[in-house]
Amino acid sequence: MLDMDPCIFQFEIAVDGAARAGFGVIAAYVPAAEGWPAVMVLANDPCHDPGRPIETMVPAAIQYVLARTGFAEASLCCVAIDAWGRFAKVVPHWGGSPTPAVARIEFERFKTGNGVEAFLAETGAAGEVALEMLASVGEAAGTPEETPTALEFLGAVEAHGNLPVPGAIFRQVQSAIAAGDARRIATLLQSDPVIAASLINYANAAKFAGGGRTSSILKAVQRLGIDFVQRVVFVASMMMRYRKGRCAAFDYRGYWMNAIATGSAMRALMPQFRIPDAMADDAFAAGLVSSIGWLAVSETYPALMAKYLDRCGSGDPLTKIRAQREIFPCSIRLVSERYLELFSFPEIVLATVAGKATDQRNWGECLAHAMRAAQRLAPFDCLAVLPLAEVPPPCLKEWGNWQDFLAGV
């Protein structure tokens, strides 16, 4: 077995069974580690449908991948995912000499079924990595110039006059916070009864019981701290406006819960990814708006959103990726990027959400982990994101800080 890192392969398999460089099949290979078996997961490429079921191409696909990774150790778990998102073990029987070849294969069910949970129960961390790698292929940002309808799609989103954006009160509060003026912050918040009531309710939560109940905005700001108040105002100024919208099938509250969970996790994971404390607000914002494209599309193309949710709202990540490619003219990530460009978000927030290569690669890695943590904390059906098996304690703590506020909105 070659000493190598996890890797992804894209290739095609001709009608005669010959595998070669190209598109049509994707394979993720993860070497054995930490008590889990080596894993190879095979599936049809959601971006380049080969027109044949993956089951018919498995022998050639295994041969192609293992020729490039070294022949498998006995613990290898080979898996095929069919067009319906079902997982099946592949048991290869070897022949040939001196070079081993796949003589025939058998398909077996996992012990607890044929879904993603059954797969992960037997493959653990290695299986999680493999699925995340497959999902990354399907989520690669598209280029609108290649698809004329994508230009129309993005144009409609950009022209929409009711996109969520932080309101004037947030910008004013931000200036007052920069000046450290708590009284000015309280005066500004009094102009928005909904946000003011939310802050007072949170300040009167059990964790602050020692300070006694208050109805004062100023005391609420002092009790909660201006950094947290800024995040609450940022969220509330957008969330209050979009509790419901044009798409009846879209879970608006679920979207916001996941967005806040992602922002919280992003902030909690900063030390792990060496993001300085001074950029905490940008980190939270990047997490909060990372999936804003979903909200924008639900408002501009509610019928398309309803079609997507009807088809695969509770499906596995690969099923969702296929559906996104077929239903939406461009990636939702690209919609999010255009939205952020419209409203002049900080460059680091824009680059992180858009998945652009920068000299601060750690931001993108942090967001990827934050989204997986959030999908465990507050699942959102639209996302093709595999949740973490276990949420890191700092993420749980940061998410817990929001619970009293969320209970009141």
N, C-alpha and C positions, 0 to 999 in steps of 0.2 A: 504494500500500500504506500503511495506517495505521501509525503508530509506536506499538507496543503491546507489552505483556508477554505471556508465555504465558498462555493462558486455557482454561477448561473450559466446555463448553456441555451442558445437558440440555434435551431438547425431545421432542416427539412428532410423528409423521407420520401424518396421517389416511389413511383408505382411499383418498381421492381424490388423495393425494399432497401435500396441503398441509402444510407444516411450521409448527408454532407452539409456544409455550411449553408445557411439560408434561414428561412422563416417558416413557421408552421407548428413546431413543437418547442416547448420550453421545459427545461429540467433544472431543478435545484439539487445540489449535492452538498451535504453537510457531513464532515467526518465525525466519527464517534468521539464523545467527550463527556466527562463528568457522570459516568454511569449510564449514559443513554447510547443507543445504537447509532451507527452511521445511517443516514437517511438519504434516499434519492426519491424525489417526487417528480412525476411526469404529468404533463397536461397539454392540451392543445393551446396554442398561442391565441389569447383573446383578440389580439390585434391583426393576426394573419391566419384566419381559419383554414386549415389544410383540406377541409371537405371530407374528412374521414374520421371515424371515432378513434380516440387515443388507444383503445384496446387493440386495434389492428396493427399499431405501430410500435408497441411496447418492446418486442424483442430487438428490433433494430435500434431503438432509442437507448436501451440499456447498453447495448454493445458500443454505441457511439460515445456515451458518457464515460463508461468504465475504461475505454481505450485511452481516455484523456486524464483519468484520475488514478489509474492503477487498478488492478483487479481486486474485487471486493473482499473484505474480511468476512468471516462467517456471520458476524452480527448485523450485516447490512439489512436495513428494512427498505425495500423498494415498494413504491406506492404509485398507483395511477389514479388520477381524478378525472371522472368522465364529464360529459357535457351537462349533466344534472347536478354536478357538485358532489357526487358520491365517491367515497374513498375506498379503494380495494388494495389489499396486499398483493404484490406480485412475487411469485416464487419461481425464480429461473432455474432450469435444469441445464447444467453445463455439459458441453461435449467439445470435440476438437482437440487437436494436438499438433504442434506444441503450444499454439495460442488458443486459450479457451474461447468458446463461442456459445451463444445461447441456443441450445438445441430446441427447447420448448419451454413454455411457461404455464403456470397455473395461477388462478386468481382465488384469493381467500378473503373472507370477511374479518374485520377486527373483532375482538372479543365482545365488545359492547355495541356494535352496529357499524354503519357505513358513513357516519357523519364526521364533522371536523373534531368533535369532542372525543369520539372513539379513537380517532387517529392520534390526537395529542396525548391521550391516556397511555399509549404504548410507545410514543416517540419523544415525549417531553420537550425539553429545551431545544433539542435538535430539530424536532418537527416544527416548533414555533419559528425557528430561524428559516427553515425551508419555505414555509408559507409566506413569511414576510418578504423573502427574496422573490418569490413568484409574483406577489402582489406589486412589488416595485416595478416589474416589467410592464404590467398593465397600466400603472399609474403614471408612466412617463409623460411629461407634458407634450401636448400636440402643438403643431405649428399651424395657425389659422390660415396662412397663405395657401396651404395645400388643399383646403376644403372651403370653397366659396360659401357654403351654408354656415360655416363657422363664423365668418365675418358678419353675417346677418344676425346670428345668434348673439355674438358679443356686442354688436351695435345696439341691439334691442336692450340688452342689460345696461349698457352705458347710458342710453337715452332715457331710461326709466327714472321718473322724477321722485320716486318714493323709496330709494334705497336707504338702509339703515346707516346712520352716521352719527358720531358723537355730537350732541347739540351744543348750543351757545353756552349753556350753563356749565358744561364740562370744561370748555375752554376758559371761562371766567374763573372757575374754581381752581383750575390748573395754575393760572397766574397768581391767585391768592396763596396757593400752597407753595409756589416757588418763593414767595415773599415771606412765608411762615406766618401769615396773618390769619389766625384761627377765627377772630371775630368777623373778618371779611368773608371767610368761608361760610360761617353760619348765616350771615346776612344773605348771601347768594342762595343758599339752600332753602331759605324760607320762601323763595319765589316758586319753588316746585314742591307742592304739598305731598306728592306721592313719594319722591325721594326723601324728603324730610321725615315723613312718617316711617319709612323703612329704616332709616338710620336710628331714629329714636327707639323703635321697637327692638332693633338689634342691641342698642346700648343698654336696654332694660332686660336683656337676656340673662339667664341664670348665671352665666360665667361672670357677670358684672354685678351680681346681687349685692356684694359687699358695699358698693357705692350708693345703694339706694336707688329708687326709681326716679326718673327725670322726664320732664317734658321739654327740656331746653335743648335746642339744636346745638348751641355752643358747648354745653356739657357733654352732649353726645359725641361731638367732634373731638373734644379733649379726651374722652374716655376711650374712644376707638383708635385714636391716632390718625394724623392727617394722611399718612401713606395709605392706610387701609380705606379711609374715606375717599381718597382719589380713585381707588380701584372700584369702589362701590358706585360712585357717581358715573364713572366711565361705563360700567355695565348697565346701570339703571337707566341712563339717558338713552340707550338703544333698546334695552330689553322691554321697557314699559311701552314703547311704541309698537313692538312686534310680538305681542302676546298671541295674536291670531293674524291671519292674512288671507290671500286669495286662494291658496291651495288647501282644500278641506282635508286632504289626506296627509298633509305635512304636519309633523309634531313640533309645533313652534316652541312649546315649553321644553320638550326633550332636546331640541337644538340648543337652547340657551343653557340648559343644565350641562350638556356635554361641552359647550364652549367655555363655561366657567370652570368646569373640571379640568379642561385642557390648559387654560391659563394658570390655574392653581398648580397643576402638576409641573408645568414649564418653570414656574417660579421656584417650586420646591426642589427641582432637579438641577438648578443653577450650579451649586457647588460641585456636583458630580461631573459636570461638563465644563467646569472652569469659566463660567460666565460671571463677571464681576458684579458685586452687590449694587453698584451704581446703576446698572442697567436692568434692575428688577422690574421697573414699569414697562420697559420695552419687551422684556421676556414675557410678562403677563399678557401684554397686548398681542404679541405674536401668537400665543396660544389661543387667546380669546377669539381672534378673527381668522384663525387658520382655515376654518371651513365656512367662511362667510359666503362663498360662492353658492352653497346650497340654499341659503336664505334668499340670495339674489335671484336664483333661478326659480324658486318657488313662487316669487312675486311676478316675474316676467313671463314665465312659461309654466303656469300651474298644471296644464294638461300633460305636459311631458313629465313633470315631477310625479303626478299621480300615476302615470303609466309605469314609471320606474318603480315606485313603491308597491304598486299592485303586483308587479312581476317578481320582485325579489327583496321586499322589505325586511324579511327575516332570514334571508339566504346567507350562505357563507361568503367570505371575501372574494373568492374567484368568480362565483356566480354574479356578484354585484359588479365586479370589474367588467365582465362580458356585457352585462346589461348597460352599464354606463357607456361603453364604446358603441353599442348599437343604438341607444336612444338619444344621447346628447351629442350635438355636432362637434363639441370640443370638450376637453377635460374640465372638470369643475375647479381644479387647481388654477387653470388659466383664467377662469371667471373670477376667482378670488384675487388673483394678481391684478386684473384690470380694475376691480373695485378699489383695491388699496392704492393704485396709481391715481384714481380719480380724487381721492380724499387726502392725498399727501401724507400718508403714514411714514414714519421714519424708514430710512433706507434699509436698516438691518431687519426691520419687521417685514418689509416687502420682499427682500431677498430670501429670508427664511421661509416664508409662506410659499413663495414661488418655487422654492427648491433650486435656486440659482447658486452656482459655485462661487464662493467668496473665500477670503482668507480666514473667515470665521466659521469654518465647517462645523465646529462644535454646536452652533446654534441649530443647524438642521438635524443633527443627531439628537439633540435635546428635545426638539419638537417631535421627532418620530417616537421617542420613548414616552413623551407626555401624552400623545394621542392614544397610544396603546393603554396607558394607565387610565386615561379618561374613559376609554371604551369599557373598562371594567367598572369604574366608579359610577358612570352615568351613561349607559349605552345609548347610541343614536343610530337608528336603523339605516340611515342613508349611507353611512361610512363603510368602506371596504377595508376595515382595519381589524386586525386580529388583537383581541385584548390581552394584556399581560396576565399570566397565570396568577401572579401575586403582586399586588400594588406596593411599592416601596413605602415604608413608614412616613418619610417626610411628605409624600404626596397625600397620604391619608390625613395627616395633621393639617396641612394647608387646606385641603378640601373641607375638613371639619370646621375650619374657621368661617366658612360661608353658610353653614347650615341654618343658623338662626336668621340670617338675612333672607335666605331663599324660602324659608318657611313663611315669611310675611309677604311674598310677592306672588 
